[in-house]
């Protein structure tokens, strides 16, 4: 199991939208490094910190779980989509998505400013100057620290024999 942080502008697709819909394909990612995470690294069962960017305040607002691993992003094939890419073809996709479902909201949300105050998060990708990736890895220790801040008891990892 791995952990991730997914950024979304609340006006585009908020955590409340995810709760309402029950699940969503995390589509429209058009950065190659983030695409590679979606295509190659993110697996079913992985945990997701749902982060509202360009919000006041920017904050971790929910916990989600990956329920479908990387698969072609259909918005790339749709000429009416804002995310259409004419170079991406169903038989040779360029862009990928995963499907996530909500687990629980983080209430109150954990603001970017509050995360910056936590020594255990000093190396977190989100807090690096100039970090703009919309999909980024989160270490086990960072995951636990964020859940602790949110007052959520992390599930124990199972050991495989």
Chimera marker file (.cmm) of the C-alpha trace (Angstrom):
<marker_set name="trace">
<marker id="1" x="0.000" y="0.000" z="0.000" r="1" g="1" b="0" radius="0.5"/>
<marker id="2" x="1.208" y="3.463" z="-0.874" r="1" g="1" b="0" radius="0.5"/>
<marker id="3" x="-0.085" y="6.955" z="-0.218" r="1" g="1" b="0" radius="0.5"/>
<marker id="4" x="-0.688" y="9.935" z="-2.451" r="1" g="1" b="0" radius="0.5"/>
<marker id="5" x="-1.885" y="13.510" z="-2.441" r="1" g="1" b="0" radius="0.5"/>
<marker id="6" x="-4.268" y="14.558" z="-5.225" r="1" g="1" b="0" radius="0.5"/>
<marker id="7" x="-4.899" y="18.261" z="-5.818" r="1" g="1" b="0" radius="0.5"/>
<marker id="8" x="-8.171" y="19.626" z="-7.119" r="1" g="1" b="0" radius="0.5"/>
<marker id="9" x="-9.582" y="23.104" z="-7.262" r="1" g="1" b="0" radius="0.5"/>
<marker id="10" x="-12.861" y="22.995" z="-5.345" r="1" g="1" b="0" radius="0.5"/>
<marker id="11" x="-14.662" y="24.873" z="-8.145" r="1" g="1" b="0" radius="0.5"/>
<marker id="12" x="-13.623" y="22.125" z="-10.577" r="1" g="1" b="0" radius="0.5"/>
<marker id="13" x="-14.263" y="19.048" z="-8.429" r="1" g="1" b="0" radius="0.5"/>
<marker id="14" x="-14.499" y="19.267" z="-4.649" r="1" g="1" b="0" radius="0.5"/>
<marker id="15" x="-14.379" y="16.561" z="-2.019" r="1" g="1" b="0" radius="0.5"/>
<marker id="16" x="-18.107" y="17.163" z="-1.540" r="1" g="1" b="0" radius="0.5"/>
<marker id="17" x="-18.545" y="16.333" z="-5.256" r="1" g="1" b="0" radius="0.5"/>
<marker id="18" x="-16.653" y="13.064" z="-4.710" r="1" g="1" b="0" radius="0.5"/>
<marker id="19" x="-18.880" y="12.212" z="-1.741" r="1" g="1" b="0" radius="0.5"/>
<marker id="20" x="-21.986" y="13.002" z="-3.792" r="1" g="1" b="0" radius="0.5"/>
<marker id="21" x="-20.807" y="10.915" z="-6.766" r="1" g="1" b="0" radius="0.5"/>
<marker id="22" x="-19.452" y="7.991" z="-4.736" r="1" g="1" b="0" radius="0.5"/>
<marker id="23" x="-16.408" y="7.626" z="-7.002" r="1" g="1" b="0" radius="0.5"/>
<marker id="24" x="-14.678" y="9.358" z="-9.874" r="1" g="1" b="0" radius="0.5"/>
<marker id="25" x="-12.000" y="8.824" z="-12.475" r="1" g="1" b="0" radius="0.5"/>
<marker id="26" x="-9.135" y="11.196" z="-11.706" r="1" g="1" b="0" radius="0.5"/>
<marker id="27" x="-8.967" y="12.509" z="-15.252" r="1" g="1" b="0" radius="0.5"/>
<marker id="28" x="-7.502" y="15.530" z="-16.996" r="1" g="1" b="0" radius="0.5"/>
<marker id="29" x="-3.961" y="15.147" z="-15.654" r="1" g="1" b="0" radius="0.5"/>
<marker id="30" x="-1.640" y="16.465" z="-18.366" r="1" g="1" b="0" radius="0.5"/>
<marker id="31" x="1.758" y="16.368" z="-16.691" r="1" g="1" b="0" radius="0.5"/>
<marker id="32" x="4.031" y="13.457" z="-17.629" r="1" g="1" b="0" radius="0.5"/>
<marker id="33" x="5.433" y="12.853" z="-14.133" r="1" g="1" b="0" radius="0.5"/>
<marker id="34" x="1.927" y="12.786" z="-12.611" r="1" g="1" b="0" radius="0.5"/>
<marker id="35" x="0.750" y="10.622" z="-15.535" r="1" g="1" b="0" radius="0.5"/>
<marker id="36" x="3.507" y="8.129" z="-14.782" r="1" g="1" b="0" radius="0.5"/>
<marker id="37" x="2.345" y="7.873" z="-11.161" r="1" g="1" b="0" radius="0.5"/>
<marker id="38" x="-1.227" y="7.279" z="-12.359" r="1" g="1" b="0" radius="0.5"/>
<marker id="39" x="-0.186" y="4.743" z="-14.993" r="1" g="1" b="0" radius="0.5"/>
<marker id="40" x="2.596" y="2.862" z="-13.221" r="1" g="1" b="0" radius="0.5"/>
<marker id="41" x="2.612" y="3.370" z="-9.460" r="1" g="1" b="0" radius="0.5"/>
<marker id="42" x="-0.828" y="3.994" z="-7.973" r="1" g="1" b="0" radius="0.5"/>
<marker id="43" x="-2.597" y="0.744" z="-7.072" r="1" g="1" b="0" radius="0.5"/>
<marker id="44" x="-5.990" y="-0.390" z="-5.785" r="1" g="1" b="0" radius="0.5"/>
<marker id="45" x="-6.176" y="0.157" z="-2.041" r="1" g="1" b="0" radius="0.5"/>
<marker id="46" x="-3.718" y="3.060" z="-1.974" r="1" g="1" b="0" radius="0.5"/>
<marker id="47" x="-4.675" y="5.960" z="0.267" r="1" g="1" b="0" radius="0.5"/>
<marker id="48" x="-5.229" y="9.487" z="-1.044" r="1" g="1" b="0" radius="0.5"/>
<marker id="49" x="-5.094" y="12.833" z="0.722" r="1" g="1" b="0" radius="0.5"/>
<marker id="50" x="-7.638" y="14.989" z="-1.130" r="1" g="1" b="0" radius="0.5"/>
<marker id="51" x="-6.276" y="18.532" z="-1.290" r="1" g="1" b="0" radius="0.5"/>
<marker id="52" x="-8.144" y="21.662" z="-2.343" r="1" g="1" b="0" radius="0.5"/>
<marker id="53" x="-5.709" y="23.939" z="-4.188" r="1" g="1" b="0" radius="0.5"/>
<marker id="54" x="-6.450" y="27.539" z="-5.155" r="1" g="1" b="0" radius="0.5"/>
<marker id="55" x="-8.841" y="27.654" z="-2.217" r="1" g="1" b="0" radius="0.5"/>
<marker id="56" x="-9.011" y="29.932" z="0.793" r="1" g="1" b="0" radius="0.5"/>
<marker id="57" x="-7.349" y="28.311" z="2.552" r="1" g="1" b="0" radius="0.5"/>
<marker id="58" x="-5.670" y="25.608" z="0.484" r="1" g="1" b="0" radius="0.5"/>
<marker id="59" x="-6.083" y="22.479" z="2.606" r="1" g="1" b="0" radius="0.5"/>
<marker id="60" x="-6.335" y="18.705" z="2.954" r="1" g="1" b="0" radius="0.5"/>
<marker id="61" x="-10.109" y="18.258" z="3.043" r="1" g="1" b="0" radius="0.5"/>
<marker id="62" x="-10.637" y="14.522" z="2.763" r="1" g="1" b="0" radius="0.5"/>
<marker id="63" x="-9.322" y="10.987" z="2.620" r="1" g="1" b="0" radius="0.5"/>
<marker id="64" x="-9.989" y="8.811" z="-0.416" r="1" g="1" b="0" radius="0.5"/>
<marker id="65" x="-9.024" y="5.344" z="-1.614" r="1" g="1" b="0" radius="0.5"/>
<marker id="66" x="-8.018" y="4.068" z="-5.032" r="1" g="1" b="0" radius="0.5"/>
<marker id="67" x="-10.560" y="1.542" z="-6.303" r="1" g="1" b="0" radius="0.5"/>
<marker id="68" x="-9.288" y="1.119" z="-9.878" r="1" g="1" b="0" radius="0.5"/>
<marker id="69" x="-5.630" y="1.270" z="-10.937" r="1" g="1" b="0" radius="0.5"/>
<marker id="70" x="-4.286" y="3.151" z="-13.945" r="1" g="1" b="0" radius="0.5"/>
<marker id="71" x="-6.335" y="2.961" z="-17.133" r="1" g="1" b="0" radius="0.5"/>
<marker id="72" x="-6.648" y="5.236" z="-20.188" r="1" g="1" b="0" radius="0.5"/>
<marker id="73" x="-8.185" y="8.640" z="-19.495" r="1" g="1" b="0" radius="0.5"/>
<marker id="74" x="-11.281" y="8.835" z="-21.720" r="1" g="1" b="0" radius="0.5"/>
<marker id="75" x="-11.291" y="12.642" z="-21.654" r="1" g="1" b="0" radius="0.5"/>
<marker id="76" x="-8.204" y="12.566" z="-23.895" r="1" g="1" b="0" radius="0.5"/>
<marker id="77" x="-10.243" y="10.926" z="-26.680" r="1" g="1" b="0" radius="0.5"/>
<marker id="78" x="-13.275" y="13.234" z="-26.416" r="1" g="1" b="0" radius="0.5"/>
<marker id="79" x="-13.039" y="16.141" z="-28.880" r="1" g="1" b="0" radius="0.5"/>
<marker id="80" x="-15.560" y="18.086" z="-26.782" r="1" g="1" b="0" radius="0.5"/>
<marker id="81" x="-13.496" y="17.744" z="-23.596" r="1" g="1" b="0" radius="0.5"/>
<marker id="82" x="-11.281" y="20.505" z="-22.279" r="1" g="1" b="0" radius="0.5"/>
<marker id="83" x="-8.687" y="17.710" z="-21.796" r="1" g="1" b="0" radius="0.5"/>
<marker id="84" x="-8.848" y="16.347" z="-25.352" r="1" g="1" b="0" radius="0.5"/>
<marker id="85" x="-5.494" y="15.357" z="-26.850" r="1" g="1" b="0" radius="0.5"/>
<marker id="86" x="-5.703" y="14.447" z="-30.549" r="1" g="1" b="0" radius="0.5"/>
<marker id="87" x="-2.359" y="12.581" z="-30.272" r="1" g="1" b="0" radius="0.5"/>
<marker id="88" x="-3.797" y="10.181" z="-27.693" r="1" g="1" b="0" radius="0.5"/>
<marker id="89" x="-5.653" y="7.241" z="-29.267" r="1" g="1" b="0" radius="0.5"/>
<marker id="90" x="-7.611" y="4.417" z="-27.592" r="1" g="1" b="0" radius="0.5"/>
<marker id="91" x="-5.150" y="1.870" z="-29.041" r="1" g="1" b="0" radius="0.5"/>
<marker id="92" x="-2.142" y="4.027" z="-28.019" r="1" g="1" b="0" radius="0.5"/>
<marker id="93" x="-3.189" y="6.121" z="-25.010" r="1" g="1" b="0" radius="0.5"/>
<marker id="94" x="-0.915" y="8.842" z="-23.679" r="1" g="1" b="0" radius="0.5"/>
<marker id="95" x="-2.922" y="9.909" z="-20.641" r="1" g="1" b="0" radius="0.5"/>
<marker id="96" x="-4.136" y="7.761" z="-17.745" r="1" g="1" b="0" radius="0.5"/>
<marker id="97" x="-6.403" y="8.024" z="-14.733" r="1" g="1" b="0" radius="0.5"/>
<marker id="98" x="-7.235" y="6.038" z="-11.607" r="1" g="1" b="0" radius="0.5"/>
<marker id="99" x="-10.636" y="5.789" z="-9.951" r="1" g="1" b="0" radius="0.5"/>
<marker id="100" x="-11.061" y="6.870" z="-6.335" r="1" g="1" b="0" radius="0.5"/>
<marker id="101" x="-13.835" y="6.783" z="-3.755" r="1" g="1" b="0" radius="0.5"/>
<marker id="102" x="-14.314" y="8.926" z="-0.650" r="1" g="1" b="0" radius="0.5"/>
<marker id="103" x="-13.389" y="7.478" z="2.732" r="1" g="1" b="0" radius="0.5"/>
<marker id="104" x="-14.036" y="10.402" z="5.069" r="1" g="1" b="0" radius="0.5"/>
<marker id="105" x="-13.825" y="14.178" z="5.151" r="1" g="1" b="0" radius="0.5"/>
<marker id="106" x="-11.136" y="15.943" z="7.158" r="1" g="1" b="0" radius="0.5"/>
<marker id="107" x="-13.047" y="18.333" z="9.383" r="1" g="1" b="0" radius="0.5"/>
<marker id="108" x="-11.793" y="20.840" z="10.084" r="1" g="1" b="0" radius="0.5"/>
<marker id="109" x="-9.611" y="20.878" z="6.955" r="1" g="1" b="0" radius="0.5"/>
<marker id="110" x="-5.843" y="20.937" z="7.445" r="1" g="1" b="0" radius="0.5"/>
<marker id="111" x="-4.580" y="24.175" z="5.920" r="1" g="1" b="0" radius="0.5"/>
<marker id="112" x="-1.290" y="24.448" z="4.096" r="1" g="1" b="0" radius="0.5"/>
<marker id="113" x="-0.113" y="26.843" z="6.812" r="1" g="1" b="0" radius="0.5"/>
<marker id="114" x="-0.888" y="24.306" z="9.563" r="1" g="1" b="0" radius="0.5"/>
<marker id="115" x="0.919" y="21.539" z="7.654" r="1" g="1" b="0" radius="0.5"/>
<marker id="116" x="4.026" y="23.749" z="7.378" r="1" g="1" b="0" radius="0.5"/>
<marker id="117" x="4.194" y="23.907" z="11.193" r="1" g="1" b="0" radius="0.5"/>
<marker id="118" x="4.598" y="20.128" z="11.596" r="1" g="1" b="0" radius="0.5"/>
<marker id="119" x="8.252" y="19.006" z="11.766" r="1" g="1" b="0" radius="0.5"/>
<marker id="120" x="7.344" y="15.474" z="10.590" r="1" g="1" b="0" radius="0.5"/>
<marker id="121" x="6.102" y="17.008" z="7.311" r="1" g="1" b="0" radius="0.5"/>
<marker id="122" x="9.194" y="19.133" z="6.587" r="1" g="1" b="0" radius="0.5"/>
<marker id="123" x="10.167" y="16.950" z="3.597" r="1" g="1" b="0" radius="0.5"/>
<marker id="124" x="6.661" y="16.571" z="2.184" r="1" g="1" b="0" radius="0.5"/>
<marker id="125" x="6.482" y="17.214" z="-1.571" r="1" g="1" b="0" radius="0.5"/>
<marker id="126" x="3.473" y="19.516" z="-1.093" r="1" g="1" b="0" radius="0.5"/>
<marker id="127" x="5.561" y="21.817" z="1.107" r="1" g="1" b="0" radius="0.5"/>
<marker id="128" x="8.529" y="22.085" z="-1.261" r="1" g="1" b="0" radius="0.5"/>
<marker id="129" x="8.966" y="25.511" z="-2.802" r="1" g="1" b="0" radius="0.5"/>
<marker id="130" x="7.729" y="25.469" z="-6.395" r="1" g="1" b="0" radius="0.5"/>
<marker id="131" x="6.013" y="22.076" z="-6.092" r="1" g="1" b="0" radius="0.5"/>
<marker id="132" x="3.049" y="22.089" z="-8.458" r="1" g="1" b="0" radius="0.5"/>
<marker id="133" x="2.384" y="18.420" z="-9.208" r="1" g="1" b="0" radius="0.5"/>
<marker id="134" x="-1.319" y="17.578" z="-9.005" r="1" g="1" b="0" radius="0.5"/>
<marker id="135" x="-0.543" y="13.955" z="-8.070" r="1" g="1" b="0" radius="0.5"/>
<marker id="136" x="2.325" y="13.381" z="-5.670" r="1" g="1" b="0" radius="0.5"/>
<marker id="137" x="3.618" y="10.643" z="-3.395" r="1" g="1" b="0" radius="0.5"/>
<marker id="138" x="3.216" y="10.804" z="0.379" r="1" g="1" b="0" radius="0.5"/>
<marker id="139" x="5.491" y="8.759" z="2.644" r="1" g="1" b="0" radius="0.5"/>
<marker id="140" x="4.151" y="6.401" z="5.321" r="1" g="1" b="0" radius="0.5"/>
<marker id="141" x="5.353" y="8.791" z="8.050" r="1" g="1" b="0" radius="0.5"/>
<marker id="142" x="3.742" y="11.805" z="6.335" r="1" g="1" b="0" radius="0.5"/>
<marker id="143" x="0.466" y="9.887" z="5.956" r="1" g="1" b="0" radius="0.5"/>
<marker id="144" x="0.441" y="8.990" z="9.654" r="1" g="1" b="0" radius="0.5"/>
<marker id="145" x="1.309" y="12.572" z="10.669" r="1" g="1" b="0" radius="0.5"/>
<marker id="146" x="-1.507" y="14.050" z="8.560" r="1" g="1" b="0" radius="0.5"/>
<marker id="147" x="-4.042" y="11.528" z="9.887" r="1" g="1" b="0" radius="0.5"/>
<marker id="148" x="-2.910" y="12.256" z="13.439" r="1" g="1" b="0" radius="0.5"/>
<marker id="149" x="-3.374" y="15.999" z="12.826" r="1" g="1" b="0" radius="0.5"/>
<marker id="150" x="-6.856" y="15.238" z="11.520" r="1" g="1" b="0" radius="0.5"/>
<marker id="151" x="-7.683" y="13.146" z="14.591" r="1" g="1" b="0" radius="0.5"/>
<marker id="152" x="-7.988" y="9.981" z="12.494" r="1" g="1" b="0" radius="0.5"/>
<marker id="153" x="-6.518" y="6.745" z="13.786" r="1" g="1" b="0" radius="0.5"/>
<marker id="154" x="-4.584" y="5.131" z="10.908" r="1" g="1" b="0" radius="0.5"/>
<marker id="155" x="-5.495" y="1.559" z="10.041" r="1" g="1" b="0" radius="0.5"/>
<marker id="156" x="-2.777" y="-0.931" z="10.823" r="1" g="1" b="0" radius="0.5"/>
<marker id="157" x="-0.857" y="-2.285" z="7.898" r="1" g="1" b="0" radius="0.5"/>
<marker id="158" x="-1.309" y="-5.972" z="7.359" r="1" g="1" b="0" radius="0.5"/>
<marker id="159" x="1.794" y="-8.121" z="7.227" r="1" g="1" b="0" radius="0.5"/>
<marker id="160" x="2.120" y="-10.588" z="4.429" r="1" g="1" b="0" radius="0.5"/>
<marker id="161" x="3.738" y="-13.851" z="5.452" r="1" g="1" b="0" radius="0.5"/>
<link id1="1" id2="2" r="1" g="1" b="0" radius="0.2"/>
<link id1="2" id2="3" r="1" g="1" b="0" radius="0.2"/>
<link id1="3" id2="4" r="1" g="1" b="0" radius="0.2"/>
<link id1="4" id2="5" r="1" g="1" b="0" radius="0.2"/>
<link id1="5" id2="6" r="1" g="1" b="0" radius="0.2"/>
<link id1="6" id2="7" r="1" g="1" b="0" radius="0.2"/>
<link id1="7" id2="8" r="1" g="1" b="0" radius="0.2"/>
<link id1="8" id2="9" r="1" g="1" b="0" radius="0.2"/>
<link id1="9" id2="10" r="1" g="1" b="0" radius="0.2"/>
<link id1="10" id2="11" r="1" g="1" b="0" radius="0.2"/>
<link id1="11" id2="12" r="1" g="1" b="0" radius="0.2"/>
<link id1="12" id2="13" r="1" g="1" b="0" radius="0.2"/>
<link id1="13" id2="14" r="1" g="1" b="0" radius="0.2"/>
<link id1="14" id2="15" r="1" g="1" b="0" radius="0.2"/>
<link id1="15" id2="16" r="1" g="1" b="0" radius="0.2"/>
<link id1="16" id2="17" r="1" g="1" b="0" radius="0.2"/>
<link id1="17" id2="18" r="1" g="1" b="0" radius="0.2"/>
<link id1="18" id2="19" r="1" g="1" b="0" radius="0.2"/>
<link id1="19" id2="20" r="1" g="1" b="0" radius="0.2"/>
<link id1="20" id2="21" r="1" g="1" b="0" radius="0.2"/>
<link id1="21" id2="22" r="1" g="1" b="0" radius="0.2"/>
<link id1="22" id2="23" r="1" g="1" b="0" radius="0.2"/>
<link id1="23" id2="24" r="1" g="1" b="0" radius="0.2"/>
<link id1="24" id2="25" r="1" g="1" b="0" radius="0.2"/>
<link id1="25" id2="26" r="1" g="1" b="0" radius="0.2"/>
<link id1="26" id2="27" r="1" g="1" b="0" radius="0.2"/>
<link id1="27" id2="28" r="1" g="1" b="0" radius="0.2"/>
<link id1="28" id2="29" r="1" g="1" b="0" radius="0.2"/>
<link id1="29" id2="30" r="1" g="1" b="0" radius="0.2"/>
<link id1="30" id2="31" r="1" g="1" b="0" radius="0.2"/>
<link id1="31" id2="32" r="1" g="1" b="0" radius="0.2"/>
<link id1="32" id2="33" r="1" g="1" b="0" radius="0.2"/>
<link id1="33" id2="34" r="1" g="1" b="0" radius="0.2"/>
<link id1="34" id2="35" r="1" g="1" b="0" radius="0.2"/>
<link id1="35" id2="36" r="1" g="1" b="0" radius="0.2"/>
<link id1="36" id2="37" r="1" g="1" b="0" radius="0.2"/>
<link id1="37" id2="38" r="1" g="1" b="0" radius="0.2"/>
<link id1="38" id2="39" r="1" g="1" b="0" radius="0.2"/>
<link id1="39" id2="40" r="1" g="1" b="0" radius="0.2"/>
<link id1="40" id2="41" r="1" g="1" b="0" radius="0.2"/>
<link id1="41" id2="42" r="1" g="1" b="0" radius="0.2"/>
<link id1="42" id2="43" r="1" g="1" b="0" radius="0.2"/>
<link id1="43" id2="44" r="1" g="1" b="0" radius="0.2"/>
<link id1="44" id2="45" r="1" g="1" b="0" radius="0.2"/>
<link id1="45" id2="46" r="1" g="1" b="0" radius="0.2"/>
<link id1="46" id2="47" r="1" g="1" b="0" radius="0.2"/>
<link id1="47" id2="48" r="1" g="1" b="0" radius="0.2"/>
<link id1="48" id2="49" r="1" g="1" b="0" radius="0.2"/>
<link id1="49" id2="50" r="1" g="1" b="0" radius="0.2"/>
<link id1="50" id2="51" r="1" g="1" b="0" radius="0.2"/>
<link id1="51" id2="52" r="1" g="1" b="0" radius="0.2"/>
<link id1="52" id2="53" r="1" g="1" b="0" radius="0.2"/>
<link id1="53" id2="54" r="1" g="1" b="0" radius="0.2"/>
<link id1="54" id2="55" r="1" g="1" b="0" radius="0.2"/>
<link id1="55" id2="56" r="1" g="1" b="0" radius="0.2"/>
<link id1="56" id2="57" r="1" g="1" b="0" radius="0.2"/>
<link id1="57" id2="58" r="1" g="1" b="0" radius="0.2"/>
<link id1="58" id2="59" r="1" g="1" b="0" radius="0.2"/>
<link id1="59" id2="60" r="1" g="1" b="0" radius="0.2"/>
<link id1="60" id2="61" r="1" g="1" b="0" radius="0.2"/>
<link id1="61" id2="62" r="1" g="1" b="0" radius="0.2"/>
<link id1="62" id2="63" r="1" g="1" b="0" radius="0.2"/>
<link id1="63" id2="64" r="1" g="1" b="0" radius="0.2"/>
<link id1="64" id2="65" r="1" g="1" b="0" radius="0.2"/>
<link id1="65" id2="66" r="1" g="1" b="0" radius="0.2"/>
<link id1="66" id2="67" r="1" g="1" b="0" radius="0.2"/>
<link id1="67" id2="68" r="1" g="1" b="0" radius="0.2"/>
<link id1="68" id2="69" r="1" g="1" b="0" radius="0.2"/>
<link id1="69" id2="70" r="1" g="1" b="0" radius="0.2"/>
<link id1="70" id2="71" r="1" g="1" b="0" radius="0.2"/>
<link id1="71" id2="72" r="1" g="1" b="0" radius="0.2"/>
<link id1="72" id2="73" r="1" g="1" b="0" radius="0.2"/>
<link id1="73" id2="74" r="1" g="1" b="0" radius="0.2"/>
<link id1="74" id2="75" r="1" g="1" b="0" radius="0.2"/>
<link id1="75" id2="76" r="1" g="1" b="0" radius="0.2"/>
<link id1="76" id2="77" r="1" g="1" b="0" radius="0.2"/>
<link id1="77" id2="78" r="1" g="1" b="0" radius="0.2"/>
<link id1="78" id2="79" r="1" g="1" b="0" radius="0.2"/>
<link id1="79" id2="80" r="1" g="1" b="0" radius="0.2"/>
<link id1="80" id2="81" r="1" g="1" b="0" radius="0.2"/>
<link id1="81" id2="82" r="1" g="1" b="0" radius="0.2"/>
<link id1="82" id2="83" r="1" g="1" b="0" radius="0.2"/>
<link id1="83" id2="84" r="1" g="1" b="0" radius="0.2"/>
<link id1="84" id2="85" r="1" g="1" b="0" radius="0.2"/>
<link id1="85" id2="86" r="1" g="1" b="0" radius="0.2"/>
<link id1="86" id2="87" r="1" g="1" b="0" radius="0.2"/>
<link id1="87" id2="88" r="1" g="1" b="0" radius="0.2"/>
<link id1="88" id2="89" r="1" g="1" b="0" radius="0.2"/>
<link id1="89" id2="90" r="1" g="1" b="0" radius="0.2"/>
<link id1="90" id2="91" r="1" g="1" b="0" radius="0.2"/>
<link id1="91" id2="92" r="1" g="1" b="0" radius="0.2"/>
<link id1="92" id2="93" r="1" g="1" b="0" radius="0.2"/>
<link id1="93" id2="94" r="1" g="1" b="0" radius="0.2"/>
<link id1="94" id2="95" r="1" g="1" b="0" radius="0.2"/>
<link id1="95" id2="96" r="1" g="1" b="0" radius="0.2"/>
<link id1="96" id2="97" r="1" g="1" b="0" radius="0.2"/>
<link id1="97" id2="98" r="1" g="1" b="0" radius="0.2"/>
<link id1="98" id2="99" r="1" g="1" b="0" radius="0.2"/>
<link id1="99" id2="100" r="1" g="1" b="0" radius="0.2"/>
<link id1="100" id2="101" r="1" g="1" b="0" radius="0.2"/>
<link id1="101" id2="102" r="1" g="1" b="0" radius="0.2"/>
<link id1="102" id2="103" r="1" g="1" b="0" radius="0.2"/>
<link id1="103" id2="104" r="1" g="1" b="0" radius="0.2"/>
<link id1="104" id2="105" r="1" g="1" b="0" radius="0.2"/>
<link id1="105" id2="106" r="1" g="1" b="0" radius="0.2"/>
<link id1="106" id2="107" r="1" g="1" b="0" radius="0.2"/>
<link id1="107" id2="108" r="1" g="1" b="0" radius="0.2"/>
<link id1="108" id2="109" r="1" g="1" b="0" radius="0.2"/>
<link id1="109" id2="110" r="1" g="1" b="0" radius="0.2"/>
<link id1="110" id2="111" r="1" g="1" b="0" radius="0.2"/>
<link id1="111" id2="112" r="1" g="1" b="0" radius="0.2"/>
<link id1="112" id2="113" r="1" g="1" b="0" radius="0.2"/>
<link id1="113" id2="114" r="1" g="1" b="0" radius="0.2"/>
<link id1="114" id2="115" r="1" g="1" b="0" radius="0.2"/>
<link id1="115" id2="116" r="1" g="1" b="0" radius="0.2"/>
<link id1="116" id2="117" r="1" g="1" b="0" radius="0.2"/>
<link id1="117" id2="118" r="1" g="1" b="0" radius="0.2"/>
<link id1="118" id2="119" r="1" g="1" b="0" radius="0.2"/>
<link id1="119" id2="120" r="1" g="1" b="0" radius="0.2"/>
<link id1="120" id2="121" r="1" g="1" b="0" radius="0.2"/>
<link id1="121" id2="122" r="1" g="1" b="0" radius="0.2"/>
<link id1="122" id2="123" r="1" g="1" b="0" radius="0.2"/>
<link id1="123" id2="124" r="1" g="1" b="0" radius="0.2"/>
<link id1="124" id2="125" r="1" g="1" b="0" radius="0.2"/>
<link id1="125" id2="126" r="1" g="1" b="0" radius="0.2"/>
<link id1="126" id2="127" r="1" g="1" b="0" radius="0.2"/>
<link id1="127" id2="128" r="1" g="1" b="0" radius="0.2"/>
<link id1="128" id2="129" r="1" g="1" b="0" radius="0.2"/>
<link id1="129" id2="130" r="1" g="1" b="0" radius="0.2"/>
<link id1="130" id2="131" r="1" g="1" b="0" radius="0.2"/>
<link id1="131" id2="132" r="1" g="1" b="0" radius="0.2"/>
<link id1="132" id2="133" r="1" g="1" b="0" radius="0.2"/>
<link id1="133" id2="134" r="1" g="1" b="0" radius="0.2"/>
<link id1="134" id2="135" r="1" g="1" b="0" radius="0.2"/>
<link id1="135" id2="136" r="1" g="1" b="0" radius="0.2"/>
<link id1="136" id2="137" r="1" g="1" b="0" radius="0.2"/>
<link id1="137" id2="138" r="1" g="1" b="0" radius="0.2"/>
<link id1="138" id2="139" r="1" g="1" b="0" radius="0.2"/>
<link id1="139" id2="140" r="1" g="1" b="0" radius="0.2"/>
<link id1="140" id2="141" r="1" g="1" b="0" radius="0.2"/>
<link id1="141" id2="142" r="1" g="1" b="0" radius="0.2"/>
<link id1="142" id2="143" r="1" g="1" b="0" radius="0.2"/>
<link id1="143" id2="144" r="1" g="1" b="0" radius="0.2"/>
<link id1="144" id2="145" r="1" g="1" b="0" radius="0.2"/>
<link id1="145" id2="146" r="1" g="1" b="0" radius="0.2"/>
<link id1="146" id2="147" r="1" g="1" b="0" radius="0.2"/>
<link id1="147" id2="148" r="1" g="1" b="0" radius="0.2"/>
<link id1="148" id2="149" r="1" g="1" b="0" radius="0.2"/>
<link id1="149" id2="150" r="1" g="1" b="0" radius="0.2"/>
<link id1="150" id2="151" r="1" g="1" b="0" radius="0.2"/>
<link id1="151" id2="152" r="1" g="1" b="0" radius="0.2"/>
<link id1="152" id2="153" r="1" g="1" b="0" radius="0.2"/>
<link id1="153" id2="154" r="1" g="1" b="0" radius="0.2"/>
<link id1="154" id2="155" r="1" g="1" b="0" radius="0.2"/>
<link id1="155" id2="156" r="1" g="1" b="0" radius="0.2"/>
<link id1="156" id2="157" r="1" g="1" b="0" radius="0.2"/>
<link id1="157" id2="158" r="1" g="1" b="0" radius="0.2"/>
<link id1="158" id2="159" r="1" g="1" b="0" radius="0.2"/>
<link id1="159" id2="160" r="1" g="1" b="0" radius="0.2"/>
<link id1="160" id2="161" r="1" g="1" b="0" radius="0.2"/>
</marker_set>
